[in-house]
Amino acid sequence: MCDLVVTVRDFAYPKTHPYHTGNYPPEPEYEESDIEEDEEEEYAEETINSSIPTSDEQDKTEGYARGLYDFDAENSSELSFKEGEFVWIHCRQFPGWFLGEKDGAQGLVPENYVQLV
């Protein structure tokens, strides 16, 4: 049983914007005749090939990171820090999020708020 709740936020939008909390408009629905089979096959092949990391792209994220901006945790799974503070990064937990540690506390750290050093 897991009590961990993960909230995904889009930091490209301010906290007051609905897109910040993932309230995006629904994607348009298309008729099958609108999409050609060749395009579907080409897209599927590109998606599969792009999801396989090359040796250059493998995750090498462990180490210190310096805060670029202040980050205030909005729930218990996130880690607060200030601009200029250092956070130990353990790994990339999810796309866009590191698992970090500061002063004995662990939590999620947004990638675009820190710079690995």
Biopython code that builds the backbone (N, CA, C, O; Angstrom):
import numpy as np
from Bio.PDB.StructureBuilder import StructureBuilder

atoms = [
    (1, "MET", "N", (0.847, -1.168, 0.000)),
    (1, "MET", "CA", (0.000, 0.000, 0.000)),
    (1, "MET", "C", (0.895, 1.235, 0.000)),
    (1, "MET", "O", (1.871, 1.286, 0.749)),
    (2, "CYS", "N", (0.584, 2.214, -0.813)),
    (2, "CYS", "CA", (1.418, 3.400, -0.967)),
    (2, "CYS", "C", (0.600, 4.647, -0.649)),
    (2, "CYS", "O", (-0.495, 4.829, -1.180)),
    (3, "ASP", "N", (1.136, 5.505, 0.220)),
    (3, "ASP", "CA", (0.448, 6.736, 0.587)),
    (3, "ASP", "C", (0.991, 7.945, -0.164)),
    (3, "ASP", "O", (0.546, 9.069, 0.067)),
    (4, "LEU", "N", (1.944, 7.726, -1.054)),
    (4, "LEU", "CA", (2.565, 8.818, -1.777)),
    (4, "LEU", "C", (1.619, 9.357, -2.837)),
    (4, "LEU", "O", (1.077, 8.598, -3.641)),
    (5, "VAL", "N", (1.424, 10.656, -2.835)),
    (5, "VAL", "CA", (0.600, 11.321, -3.832)),
    (5, "VAL", "C", (1.510, 12.269, -4.602)),
    (5, "VAL", "O", (2.191, 13.104, -4.006)),
    (6, "VAL", "N", (1.520, 12.143, -5.911)),
    (6, "VAL", "CA", (2.366, 12.983, -6.749)),
    (6, "VAL", "C", (1.469, 13.942, -7.525)),
    (6, "VAL", "O", (0.538, 13.526, -8.214)),
    (7, "THR", "N", (1.765, 15.220, -7.399)),
    (7, "THR", "CA", (1.039, 16.238, -8.138)),
    (7, "THR", "C", (1.972, 16.773, -9.212)),
    (7, "THR", "O", (3.070, 17.238, -8.906)),
    (8, "VAL", "N", (1.547, 16.712, -10.454)),
    (8, "VAL", "CA", (2.375, 17.194, -11.554)),
    (8, "VAL", "C", (1.929, 18.616, -11.882)),
    (8, "VAL", "O", (0.742, 18.895, -12.047)),
    (9, "ARG", "N", (2.925, 19.511, -11.973)),
    (9, "ARG", "CA", (2.614, 20.895, -12.286)),
    (9, "ARG", "C", (3.438, 21.338, -13.483)),
    (9, "ARG", "O", (4.540, 20.840, -13.715)),
    (10, "ASP", "N", (2.891, 22.279, -14.236)),
    (10, "ASP", "CA", (3.569, 22.817, -15.399)),
    (10, "ASP", "C", (4.061, 24.212, -15.039)),
    (10, "ASP", "O", (3.278, 25.160, -14.979)),
    (11, "PHE", "N", (5.382, 24.331, -14.797)),
    (11, "PHE", "CA", (5.947, 25.585, -14.333)),
    (11, "PHE", "C", (6.084, 26.626, -15.441)),
    (11, "PHE", "O", (6.579, 27.726, -15.193)),
    (12, "ALA", "N", (5.656, 26.300, -16.645)),
    (12, "ALA", "CA", (5.664, 27.292, -17.712)),
    (12, "ALA", "C", (4.528, 28.284, -17.533)),
    (12, "ALA", "O", (4.495, 29.321, -18.195)),
    (13, "TYR", "N", (3.590, 27.968, -16.635)),
    (13, "TYR", "CA", (2.420, 28.815, -16.396)),
    (13, "TYR", "C", (2.395, 29.254, -14.932)),
    (13, "TYR", "O", (2.852, 28.515, -14.061)),
    (14, "PRO", "N", (1.863, 30.454, -14.650)),
    (14, "PRO", "CA", (1.776, 30.887, -13.257)),
    (14, "PRO", "C", (0.821, 30.000, -12.458)),
    (14, "PRO", "O", (-0.017, 29.304, -13.031)),
    (15, "LYS", "N", (0.956, 30.031, -11.111)),
    (15, "LYS", "CA", (0.150, 29.178, -10.244)),
    (15, "LYS", "C", (-1.350, 29.420, -10.414)),
    (15, "LYS", "O", (-2.152, 28.521, -10.164)),
    (16, "THR", "N", (-1.728, 30.607, -10.831)),
    (16, "THR", "CA", (-3.154, 30.926, -10.976)),
    (16, "THR", "C", (-3.742, 30.422, -12.294)),
    (16, "THR", "O", (-4.963, 30.376, -12.445)),
    (17, "HIS", "N", (-2.899, 30.050, -13.236)),
    (17, "HIS", "CA", (-3.371, 29.568, -14.544)),
    (17, "HIS", "C", (-3.781, 28.107, -14.436)),
    (17, "HIS", "O", (-3.078, 27.328, -13.792)),
    (18, "PRO", "N", (-4.907, 27.704, -15.051)),
    (18, "PRO", "CA", (-5.348, 26.305, -14.945)),
    (18, "PRO", "C", (-4.360, 25.300, -15.539)),
    (18, "PRO", "O", (-4.355, 24.142, -15.124)),
    (19, "TYR", "N", (-3.532, 25.705, -16.491)),
    (19, "TYR", "CA", (-2.567, 24.780, -17.076)),
    (19, "TYR", "C", (-1.475, 24.406, -16.062)),
    (19, "TYR", "O", (-0.858, 23.348, -16.181)),
    (20, "HIS", "N", (-1.233, 25.278, -15.058)),
    (20, "HIS", "CA", (-0.210, 24.998, -14.045)),
    (20, "HIS", "C", (-0.508, 23.694, -13.313)),
    (20, "HIS", "O", (0.420, 22.965, -12.964)),
    (21, "THR", "N", (-1.755, 23.390, -13.077)),
    (21, "THR", "CA", (-2.137, 22.164, -12.353)),
    (21, "THR", "C", (-2.612, 21.070, -13.293)),
    (21, "THR", "O", (-3.211, 20.093, -12.844)),
    (22, "GLY", "N", (-2.361, 21.210, -14.583)),
    (22, "GLY", "CA", (-2.670, 20.135, -15.521)),
    (22, "GLY", "C", (-4.080, 20.162, -16.072)),
    (22, "GLY", "O", (-4.524, 19.167, -16.646)),
    (23, "ASN", "N", (-4.800, 21.263, -15.921)),
    (23, "ASN", "CA", (-6.160, 21.358, -16.458)),
    (23, "ASN", "C", (-6.107, 21.871, -17.896)),
    (23, "ASN", "O", (-6.467, 23.012, -18.186)),
    (24, "TYR", "N", (-5.649, 20.999, -18.776)),
    (24, "TYR", "CA", (-5.533, 21.347, -20.183)),
    (24, "TYR", "C", (-6.858, 21.091, -20.888)),
    (24, "TYR", "O", (-7.654, 20.272, -20.430)),
    (25, "PRO", "N", (-7.101, 21.786, -22.001)),
    (25, "PRO", "CA", (-8.319, 21.488, -22.755)),
    (25, "PRO", "C", (-8.206, 20.096, -23.381)),
    (25, "PRO", "O", (-7.102, 19.628, -23.660)),
    (26, "PRO", "N", (-9.342, 19.437, -23.600)),
    (26, "PRO", "CA", (-9.270, 18.095, -24.202)),
    (26, "PRO", "C", (-8.698, 18.157, -25.611)),
    (26, "PRO", "O", (-8.893, 19.128, -26.341)),
    (27, "GLU", "N", (-7.985, 17.093, -25.972)),
    (27, "GLU", "CA", (-7.440, 17.022, -27.325)),
    (27, "GLU", "C", (-8.580, 16.787, -28.312)),
    (27, "GLU", "O", (-9.540, 16.082, -28.000)),
    (28, "PRO", "N", (-8.476, 17.376, -29.500)),
    (28, "PRO", "CA", (-9.543, 17.165, -30.483)),
    (28, "PRO", "C", (-9.588, 15.705, -30.937)),
    (28, "PRO", "O", (-8.561, 15.036, -31.044)),
    (29, "GLU", "N", (-10.776, 15.245, -31.193)),
    (29, "GLU", "CA", (-10.939, 13.881, -31.694)),
    (29, "GLU", "C", (-11.004, 13.931, -33.213)),
    (29, "GLU", "O", (-11.665, 14.791, -33.795)),
    (30, "TYR", "N", (-10.305, 12.995, -33.840)),
    (30, "TYR", "CA", (-10.235, 12.944, -35.287)),
    (30, "TYR", "C", (-10.920, 11.681, -35.791)),
    (30, "TYR", "O", (-10.953, 10.648, -35.121)),
    (31, "GLU", "N", (-11.455, 11.802, -36.976)),
    (31, "GLU", "CA", (-11.992, 10.629, -37.659)),
    (31, "GLU", "C", (-10.811, 9.840, -38.206)),
    (31, "GLU", "O", (-9.774, 10.417, -38.531)),
    (32, "GLU", "N", (-10.961, 8.536, -38.308)),
    (32, "GLU", "CA", (-9.865, 7.714, -38.833)),
    (32, "GLU", "C", (-9.477, 8.128, -40.240)),
    (32, "GLU", "O", (-8.318, 7.987, -40.629)),
    (33, "SER", "N", (-10.419, 8.629, -40.998)),
    (33, "SER", "CA", (-10.124, 9.023, -42.376)),
    (33, "SER", "C", (-9.250, 10.279, -42.419)),
    (33, "SER", "O", (-8.652, 10.576, -43.453)),
    (34, "ASP", "N", (-9.168, 11.027, -41.296)),
    (34, "ASP", "CA", (-8.357, 12.242, -41.255)),
    (34, "ASP", "C", (-6.865, 11.937, -41.166)),
    (34, "ASP", "O", (-6.042, 12.784, -41.514)),
    (35, "ILE", "N", (-6.515, 10.762, -40.713)),
    (35, "ILE", "CA", (-5.116, 10.397, -40.526)),
    (35, "ILE", "C", (-4.769, 9.264, -41.475)),
    (35, "ILE", "O", (-5.437, 8.230, -41.507)),
    (36, "GLU", "N", (-3.738, 9.473, -42.229)),
    (36, "GLU", "CA", (-3.332, 8.445, -43.171)),
    (36, "GLU", "C", (-2.520, 7.365, -42.464)),
    (36, "GLU", "O", (-1.819, 7.654, -41.495)),
    (37, "GLU", "N", (-2.608, 6.141, -42.932)),
    (37, "GLU", "CA", (-1.904, 5.023, -42.300)),
    (37, "GLU", "C", (-0.401, 5.227, -42.313)),
    (37, "GLU", "O", (0.270, 4.889, -41.338)),
    (38, "ASP", "N", (0.146, 5.771, -43.393)),
    (38, "ASP", "CA", (1.584, 5.988, -43.475)),
    (38, "ASP", "C", (2.064, 6.922, -42.365)),
    (38, "ASP", "O", (3.116, 6.693, -41.768)),
    (39, "GLU", "N", (1.289, 7.977, -42.089)),
    (39, "GLU", "CA", (1.657, 8.915, -41.042)),
    (39, "GLU", "C", (1.650, 8.232, -39.681)),
    (39, "GLU", "O", (2.528, 8.484, -38.856)),
    (40, "GLU", "N", (0.670, 7.371, -39.440)),
    (40, "GLU", "CA", (0.586, 6.655, -38.162)),
    (40, "GLU", "C", (1.794, 5.749, -37.974)),
    (40, "GLU", "O", (2.385, 5.728, -36.895)),
    (41, "GLU", "N", (2.173, 4.998, -39.010)),
    (41, "GLU", "CA", (3.315, 4.102, -38.914)),
    (41, "GLU", "C", (4.609, 4.883, -38.699)),
    (41, "GLU", "O", (5.447, 4.492, -37.886)),
    (42, "GLU", "N", (4.769, 5.991, -39.430)),
    (42, "GLU", "CA", (5.961, 6.808, -39.304)),
    (42, "GLU", "C", (6.051, 7.391, -37.892)),
    (42, "GLU", "O", (7.126, 7.396, -37.293)),
    (43, "TYR", "N", (4.921, 7.884, -37.354)),
    (43, "TYR", "CA", (4.893, 8.448, -36.004)),
    (43, "TYR", "C", (5.227, 7.379, -34.970)),
    (43, "TYR", "O", (5.999, 7.635, -34.046)),
    (44, "ALA", "N", (4.659, 6.190, -35.113)),
    (44, "ALA", "CA", (4.914, 5.103, -34.160)),
    (44, "ALA", "C", (6.393, 4.725, -34.166)),
    (44, "ALA", "O", (6.978, 4.501, -33.106)),
    (45, "GLU", "N", (6.999, 4.652, -35.349)),
    (45, "GLU", "CA", (8.415, 4.293, -35.446)),
    (45, "GLU", "C", (9.288, 5.366, -34.803)),
    (45, "GLU", "O", (10.236, 5.039, -34.089)),
    (46, "GLU", "N", (8.979, 6.661, -35.049)),
    (46, "GLU", "CA", (9.745, 7.741, -34.455)),
    (46, "GLU", "C", (9.622, 7.729, -32.936)),
    (46, "GLU", "O", (10.604, 7.953, -32.229)),
    (47, "THR", "N", (8.426, 7.470, -32.437)),
    (47, "THR", "CA", (8.186, 7.442, -30.996)),
    (47, "THR", "C", (8.981, 6.330, -30.340)),
    (47, "THR", "O", (9.591, 6.542, -29.291)),
    (48, "ILE", "N", (8.985, 5.157, -30.937)),
    (48, "ILE", "CA", (9.719, 4.027, -30.373)),
    (48, "ILE", "C", (11.209, 4.327, -30.377)),
    (48, "ILE", "O", (11.886, 4.106, -29.373)),
    (49, "ASN", "N", (11.730, 4.829, -31.496)),
    (49, "ASN", "CA", (13.167, 5.101, -31.588)),
    (49, "ASN", "C", (13.604, 6.227, -30.661)),
    (49, "ASN", "O", (14.709, 6.178, -30.121)),
    (50, "SER", "N", (12.761, 7.246, -30.461)),
    (50, "SER", "CA", (13.152, 8.371, -29.612)),
    (50, "SER", "C", (13.076, 8.027, -28.142)),
    (50, "SER", "O", (13.682, 8.721, -27.325)),
    (51, "SER", "N", (12.345, 6.967, -27.770)),
    (51, "SER", "CA", (12.225, 6.622, -26.357)),
    (51, "SER", "C", (13.372, 5.738, -25.871)),
    (51, "SER", "O", (13.483, 5.490, -24.671)),
    (52, "ILE", "N", (14.218, 5.262, -26.765)),
    (52, "ILE", "CA", (15.353, 4.425, -26.384)),
    (52, "ILE", "C", (16.561, 5.322, -26.181)),
    (52, "ILE", "O", (17.066, 5.902, -27.143)),
    (53, "PRO", "N", (17.038, 5.450, -24.934)),
    (53, "PRO", "CA", (18.176, 6.351, -24.706)),
    (53, "PRO", "C", (19.464, 5.795, -25.299)),
    (53, "PRO", "O", (19.725, 4.594, -25.229)),
    (54, "THR", "N", (20.259, 6.674, -25.877)),
    (54, "THR", "CA", (21.573, 6.276, -26.361)),
    (54, "THR", "C", (22.538, 6.342, -25.185)),
    (54, "THR", "O", (22.181, 6.842, -24.119)),
    (55, "SER", "N", (23.744, 5.847, -25.368)),
    (55, "SER", "CA", (24.703, 5.858, -24.270)),
    (55, "SER", "C", (25.029, 7.289, -23.831)),
    (55, "SER", "O", (25.344, 7.512, -22.662)),
    (56, "ASP", "N", (24.958, 8.266, -24.750)),
    (56, "ASP", "CA", (25.221, 9.661, -24.408)),
    (56, "ASP", "C", (24.099, 10.264, -23.576)),
    (56, "ASP", "O", (24.333, 11.175, -22.782)),
    (57, "GLU", "N", (22.867, 9.755, -23.758)),
    (57, "GLU", "CA", (21.704, 10.327, -23.094)),
    (57, "GLU", "C", (21.381, 9.660, -21.770)),
    (57, "GLU", "O", (20.452, 10.087, -21.085)),
    (58, "GLN", "N", (22.118, 8.625, -21.388)),
    (58, "GLN", "CA", (21.787, 7.917, -20.162)),
    (58, "GLN", "C", (21.896, 8.856, -18.978)),
    (58, "GLN", "O", (22.686, 9.800, -18.969)),
    (59, "ASP", "N", (21.076, 8.564, -17.976)),
    (59, "ASP", "CA", (20.924, 9.438, -16.826)),
    (59, "ASP", "C", (22.186, 9.486, -15.973)),
    (59, "ASP", "O", (22.578, 8.482, -15.377)),
    (60, "LYS", "N", (22.820, 10.652, -15.917)),
    (60, "LYS", "CA", (23.993, 10.872, -15.072)),
    (60, "LYS", "C", (23.693, 12.087, -14.204)),
    (60, "LYS", "O", (24.358, 13.117, -14.321)),
    (61, "THR", "N", (22.695, 11.969, -13.334)),
    (61, "THR", "CA", (22.222, 13.137, -12.615)),
    (61, "THR", "C", (22.656, 13.209, -11.168)),
    (61, "THR", "O", (22.375, 14.216, -10.520)),
    (62, "GLU", "N", (23.330, 12.198, -10.613)),
    (62, "GLU", "CA", (23.689, 12.257, -9.201)),
    (62, "GLU", "C", (24.768, 13.304, -8.964)),
    (62, "GLU", "O", (25.773, 13.346, -9.674)),
    (63, "GLY", "N", (24.552, 14.139, -7.970)),
    (63, "GLY", "CA", (25.519, 15.166, -7.617)),
    (63, "GLY", "C", (24.810, 16.388, -7.066)),
    (63, "GLY", "O", (23.597, 16.375, -6.859)),
    (64, "TYR", "N", (25.574, 17.440, -6.831)),
    (64, "TYR", "CA", (24.990, 18.666, -6.294)),
    (64, "TYR", "C", (24.366, 19.506, -7.393)),
    (64, "TYR", "O", (24.808, 19.499, -8.541)),
    (65, "ALA", "N", (23.326, 20.229, -7.006)),
    (65, "ALA", "CA", (22.673, 21.190, -7.896)),
    (65, "ALA", "C", (22.472, 22.473, -7.117)),
    (65, "ALA", "O", (22.192, 22.449, -5.918)),
    (66, "ARG", "N", (22.616, 23.587, -7.802)),
    (66, "ARG", "CA", (22.415, 24.909, -7.186)),
    (66, "ARG", "C", (21.050, 25.430, -7.599)),
    (66, "ARG", "O", (20.678, 25.360, -8.771)),
    (67, "GLY", "N", (20.303, 25.957, -6.630)),
    (67, "GLY", "CA", (18.986, 26.516, -6.905)),
    (67, "GLY", "C", (19.086, 27.772, -7.754)),
    (67, "GLY", "O", (19.804, 28.708, -7.403)),
    (68, "LEU", "N", (18.372, 27.795, -8.862)),
    (68, "LEU", "CA", (18.345, 28.971, -9.728)),
    (68, "LEU", "C", (17.278, 29.955, -9.278)),
    (68, "LEU", "O", (17.410, 31.157, -9.506)),
    (69, "TYR", "N", (16.218, 29.458, -8.640)),
    (69, "TYR", "CA", (15.091, 30.250, -8.170)),
    (69, "TYR", "C", (14.635, 29.690, -6.825)),
    (69, "TYR", "O", (14.972, 28.557, -6.480)),
    (70, "ASP", "N", (13.881, 30.465, -6.074)),
    (70, "ASP", "CA", (13.242, 29.950, -4.865)),
    (70, "ASP", "C", (12.160, 28.966, -5.276)),
    (70, "ASP", "O", (11.427, 29.203, -6.236)),
    (71, "PHE", "N", (12.061, 27.856, -4.543)),
    (71, "PHE", "CA", (11.001, 26.873, -4.797)),
    (71, "PHE", "C", (10.342, 26.530, -3.470)),
    (71, "PHE", "O", (11.000, 26.022, -2.562)),
    (72, "ASP", "N", (9.049, 26.803, -3.353)),
    (72, "ASP", "CA", (8.273, 26.483, -2.158)),
    (72, "ASP", "C", (7.452, 25.234, -2.437)),
    (72, "ASP", "O", (6.611, 25.226, -3.336)),
    (73, "ALA", "N", (7.694, 24.186, -1.670)),
    (73, "ALA", "CA", (6.974, 22.926, -1.840)),
    (73, "ALA", "C", (5.485, 23.156, -1.616)),
    (73, "ALA", "O", (5.086, 23.843, -0.676)),
    (74, "GLU", "N", (4.671, 22.573, -2.486)),
    (74, "GLU", "CA", (3.225, 22.691, -2.347)),
    (74, "GLU", "C", (2.611, 21.458, -1.707)),
    (74, "GLU", "O", (1.428, 21.464, -1.366)),
    (75, "ASN", "N", (3.408, 20.383, -1.536)),
    (75, "ASN", "CA", (2.924, 19.201, -0.812)),
    (75, "ASN", "C", (4.123, 18.487, -0.200)),
    (75, "ASN", "O", (5.271, 18.872, -0.425)),
    (76, "SER", "N", (3.844, 17.440, 0.578)),
    (76, "SER", "CA", (4.900, 16.778, 1.353)),
    (76, "SER", "C", (5.892, 15.990, 0.495)),
    (76, "SER", "O", (6.938, 15.581, 0.999)),
    (77, "SER", "N", (5.592, 15.766, -0.787)),
    (77, "SER", "CA", (6.516, 15.011, -1.638)),
    (77, "SER", "C", (7.554, 15.910, -2.316)),
    (77, "SER", "O", (8.456, 15.412, -2.989)),
    (78, "GLU", "N", (7.432, 17.234, -2.143)),
    (78, "GLU", "CA", (8.355, 18.168, -2.774)),
    (78, "GLU", "C", (9.333, 18.734, -1.741)),
    (78, "GLU", "O", (9.061, 18.707, -0.541)),
    (79, "LEU", "N", (10.462, 19.242, -2.212)),
    (79, "LEU", "CA", (11.522, 19.771, -1.359)),
    (79, "LEU", "C", (11.678, 21.270, -1.618)),
    (79, "LEU", "O", (11.933, 21.687, -2.748)),
    (80, "SER", "N", (11.525, 22.072, -0.574)),
    (80, "SER", "CA", (11.704, 23.524, -0.697)),
    (80, "SER", "C", (13.179, 23.881, -0.646)),
    (80, "SER", "O", (13.963, 23.224, 0.037)),
    (81, "PHE", "N", (13.557, 24.942, -1.384)),
    (81, "PHE", "CA", (14.920, 25.467, -1.336)),
    (81, "PHE", "C", (14.890, 26.895, -1.853)),
    (81, "PHE", "O", (13.924, 27.327, -2.482)),
    (82, "LYS", "N", (15.964, 27.613, -1.577)),
    (82, "LYS", "CA", (16.088, 29.012, -1.985)),
    (82, "LYS", "C", (17.111, 29.148, -3.107)),
    (82, "LYS", "O", (17.953, 28.272, -3.306)),
    (83, "GLU", "N", (17.026, 30.246, -3.828)),
    (83, "GLU", "CA", (17.999, 30.540, -4.880)),
    (83, "GLU", "C", (19.397, 30.551, -4.286)),
    (83, "GLU", "O", (19.633, 31.183, -3.257)),
    (84, "GLY", "N", (20.324, 29.853, -4.931)),
    (84, "GLY", "CA", (21.715, 29.807, -4.481)),
    (84, "GLY", "C", (22.031, 28.672, -3.527)),
    (84, "GLY", "O", (23.205, 28.358, -3.329)),
    (85, "GLU", "N", (21.026, 28.041, -2.924)),
    (85, "GLU", "CA", (21.277, 26.910, -2.033)),
    (85, "GLU", "C", (21.628, 25.676, -2.844)),
    (85, "GLU", "O", (21.234, 25.546, -4.003)),
    (86, "PHE", "N", (22.377, 24.767, -2.219)),
    (86, "PHE", "CA", (22.771, 23.530, -2.878)),
    (86, "PHE", "C", (21.902, 22.381, -2.391)),
    (86, "PHE", "O", (21.592, 22.271, -1.205)),
    (87, "VAL", "N", (21.516, 21.527, -3.336)),
    (87, "VAL", "CA", (20.686, 20.354, -3.071)),
    (87, "VAL", "C", (21.423, 19.150, -3.639)),
    (87, "VAL", "O", (21.949, 19.217, -4.749)),
    (88, "TRP", "N", (21.468, 18.045, -2.889)),
    (88, "TRP", "CA", (22.061, 16.806, -3.398)),
    (88, "TRP", "C", (21.006, 16.102, -4.241)),
    (88, "TRP", "O", (19.910, 15.821, -3.757)),
    (89, "ILE", "N", (21.327, 15.819, -5.491)),
    (89, "ILE", "CA", (20.405, 15.146, -6.409)),
    (89, "ILE", "C", (20.768, 13.666, -6.442)),
    (89, "ILE", "O", (21.904, 13.299, -6.739)),
    (90, "HIS", "N", (19.781, 12.821, -6.132)),
    (90, "HIS", "CA", (19.989, 11.373, -6.154)),
    (90, "HIS", "C", (19.781, 10.795, -7.555)),
    (90, "HIS", "O", (20.584, 9.992, -8.028)),
    (91, "CYS", "N", (18.695, 11.213, -8.212)),
    (91, "CYS", "CA", (18.364, 10.656, -9.524)),
    (91, "CYS", "C", (17.242, 11.473, -10.153)),
    (91, "CYS", "O", (16.656, 12.344, -9.510)),
    (92, "ARG", "N", (16.952, 11.180, -11.419)),
    (92, "ARG", "CA", (15.788, 11.764, -12.091)),
    (92, "ARG", "C", (14.618, 10.833, -11.771)),
    (92, "ARG", "O", (14.594, 9.682, -12.208)),
    (93, "GLN", "N", (13.658, 11.335, -11.012)),
    (93, "GLN", "CA", (12.533, 10.525, -10.564)),
    (93, "GLN", "C", (11.481, 10.369, -11.655)),
    (93, "GLN", "O", (10.985, 9.270, -11.899)),
    (94, "PHE", "N", (11.148, 11.471, -12.305)),
    (94, "PHE", "CA", (10.165, 11.516, -13.387)),
    (94, "PHE", "C", (10.693, 12.523, -14.403)),
    (94, "PHE", "O", (11.589, 13.302, -14.079)),
    (95, "PRO", "N", (10.163, 12.524, -15.619)),
    (95, "PRO", "CA", (10.574, 13.571, -16.556)),
    (95, "PRO", "C", (10.280, 14.953, -15.946)),
    (95, "PRO", "O", (9.143, 15.248, -15.578)),
    (96, "GLY", "N", (11.303, 15.778, -15.846)),
    (96, "GLY", "CA", (11.145, 17.114, -15.305)),
    (96, "GLY", "C", (11.343, 17.214, -13.800)),
    (96, "GLY", "O", (11.299, 18.317, -13.255)),
    (97, "TRP", "N", (11.559, 16.095, -13.108)),
    (97, "TRP", "CA", (11.681, 16.105, -11.650)),
    (97, "TRP", "C", (12.869, 15.257, -11.192)),
    (97, "TRP", "O", (13.049, 14.123, -11.636)),
    (98, "PHE", "N", (13.668, 15.827, -10.300)),
    (98, "PHE", "CA", (14.746, 15.102, -9.630)),
    (98, "PHE", "C", (14.265, 14.686, -8.244)),
    (98, "PHE", "O", (13.339, 15.279, -7.691)),
    (99, "LEU", "N", (14.908, 13.657, -7.692)),
    (99, "LEU", "CA", (14.748, 13.328, -6.288)),
    (99, "LEU", "C", (15.952, 13.932, -5.589)),
    (99, "LEU", "O", (17.088, 13.539, -5.852)),
    (100, "GLY", "N", (15.704, 14.901, -4.685)),
    (100, "GLY", "CA", (16.790, 15.624, -4.048)),
    (100, "GLY", "C", (16.745, 15.527, -2.542)),
    (100, "GLY", "O", (15.767, 15.065, -1.954)),
    (101, "GLU", "N", (17.845, 15.981, -1.922)),
    (101, "GLU", "CA", (17.957, 15.959, -0.461)),
    (101, "GLU", "C", (18.673, 17.217, 0.000)),
    (101, "GLU", "O", (19.664, 17.640, -0.594)),
    (102, "LYS", "N", (18.147, 17.815, 1.082)),
    (102, "LYS", "CA", (18.753, 19.010, 1.666)),
    (102, "LYS", "C", (18.490, 18.987, 3.157)),
    (102, "LYS", "O", (17.344, 18.845, 3.583)),
    (103, "ASP", "N", (19.524, 19.122, 3.945)),
    (103, "ASP", "CA", (19.415, 19.128, 5.411)),
    (103, "ASP", "C", (18.667, 17.906, 5.942)),
    (103, "ASP", "O", (17.889, 18.022, 6.888)),
    (104, "GLY", "N", (18.896, 16.738, 5.344)),
    (104, "GLY", "CA", (18.279, 15.494, 5.808)),
    (104, "GLY", "C", (16.872, 15.252, 5.308)),
    (104, "GLY", "O", (16.318, 14.176, 5.535)),
    (105, "ALA", "N", (16.276, 16.225, 4.631)),
    (105, "ALA", "CA", (14.920, 16.060, 4.077)),
    (105, "ALA", "C", (15.026, 15.698, 2.603)),
    (105, "ALA", "O", (15.872, 16.231, 1.886)),
    (106, "GLN", "N", (14.167, 14.791, 2.154)),
    (106, "GLN", "CA", (14.140, 14.390, 0.745)),
    (106, "GLN", "C", (12.822, 14.804, 0.116)),
    (106, "GLN", "O", (11.800, 14.915, 0.792)),
    (107, "GLY", "N", (12.865, 15.031, -1.202)),
    (107, "GLY", "CA", (11.650, 15.369, -1.929)),
    (107, "GLY", "C", (11.937, 15.618, -3.392)),
    (107, "GLY", "O", (13.081, 15.575, -3.843)),
    (108, "LEU", "N", (10.869, 15.879, -4.119)),
    (108, "LEU", "CA", (10.976, 16.146, -5.549)),
    (108, "LEU", "C", (11.423, 17.581, -5.786)),
    (108, "LEU", "O", (10.996, 18.507, -5.097)),
    (109, "VAL", "N", (12.294, 17.742, -6.779)),
    (109, "VAL", "CA", (12.871, 19.039, -7.135)),
    (109, "VAL", "C", (12.643, 19.244, -8.632)),
    (109, "VAL", "O", (13.044, 18.389, -9.422)),
    (110, "PRO", "N", (12.012, 20.348, -9.051)),
    (110, "PRO", "CA", (11.819, 20.577, -10.494)),
    (110, "PRO", "C", (13.154, 20.831, -11.191)),
    (110, "PRO", "O", (13.960, 21.646, -10.743)),
    (111, "GLU", "N", (13.368, 20.122, -12.285)),
    (111, "GLU", "CA", (14.643, 20.226, -13.021)),
    (111, "GLU", "C", (14.961, 21.639, -13.440)),
    (111, "GLU", "O", (16.114, 22.064, -13.366)),
    (112, "ASN", "N", (13.946, 22.383, -13.884)),
    (112, "ASN", "CA", (14.209, 23.712, -14.425)),
    (112, "ASN", "C", (14.425, 24.763, -13.332)),
    (112, "ASN", "O", (14.613, 25.937, -13.652)),
    (113, "TYR", "N", (14.402, 24.378, -12.054)),
    (113, "TYR", "CA", (14.679, 25.293, -10.962)),
    (113, "TYR", "C", (16.095, 25.150, -10.429)),
    (113, "TYR", "O", (16.510, 25.927, -9.569)),
    (114, "VAL", "N", (16.852, 24.161, -10.928)),
    (114, "VAL", "CA", (18.217, 23.929, -10.447)),
    (114, "VAL", "C", (19.177, 23.748, -11.610)),
    (114, "VAL", "O", (18.778, 23.462, -12.738)),
    (115, "GLN", "N", (20.466, 23.923, -11.298)),
    (115, "GLN", "CA", (21.528, 23.663, -12.283)),
    (115, "GLN", "C", (22.502, 22.696, -11.656)),
    (115, "GLN", "O", (23.049, 22.965, -10.586)),
    (116, "LEU", "N", (22.728, 21.557, -12.320)),
    (116, "LEU", "CA", (23.688, 20.575, -11.809)),
    (116, "LEU", "C", (25.088, 21.163, -11.870)),
    (116, "LEU", "O", (25.463, 21.805, -12.851)),
    (117, "VAL", "N", (25.855, 20.936, -10.812)),
    (117, "VAL", "CA", (27.221, 21.485, -10.772)),
    (117, "VAL", "C", (28.243, 20.364, -10.717)),
    (117, "VAL", "O", (29.445, 20.625, -10.679)),
]
sb = StructureBuilder()
sb.init_structure("model")
sb.init_model(0)
sb.init_chain("A")
sb.init_seg("    ")
for serial, (resi, resn, name, xyz) in enumerate(atoms, 1):
    if name == "N":
        sb.init_residue(resn, " ", resi, " ")
    sb.init_atom(name, np.array(xyz, "f"), 0.0, 1.0, " ", f" {name:<3s}", serial, name[0])
structure = sb.get_structure()
